[in-house]
Amino acid sequence: MPMLEDQLKLLKNTFDKYAGKDADKGSMSKAELADLLREEFPGMAGDKKQLDAFFTGLDGDKDGKVSFPEFVQFAATLLLMLMGSI
């Protein structure tokens, strides 16, 4: 399997792993996002106020949850930040 395809599947699998912790497997709650940050980015989860602000920024349609398209946008932005492009 091509490397990019593997990485895209990994992105989806990561979303599913954390979004699937409650009854709504198609979106990520604030608690699920906090779990992802604690486990995947130790030290990045911050305090409740920071998490609330981060979650609000990710929740583009303001429906109180992070959808997969919103998660993909987060991942792309994070990649650009890590590369020093933004």
HELIX and SHEET records of a PDB file:
HELIX    1   1 MET A    3  ALA A   19  1                                  17    
HELIX    2   2 LYS A   30  GLU A   40  1                                  11    
HELIX    3   3 LYS A   48  LEU A   58  1                                  11    
HELIX    4   4 PHE A   68  MET A   83  1                                  16    
SHEET    1   A 2 SER A  27  MET A  28  0                                        
SHEET    2   A 2 VAL A  66  SER A  67 -1                                        
END                                                                             
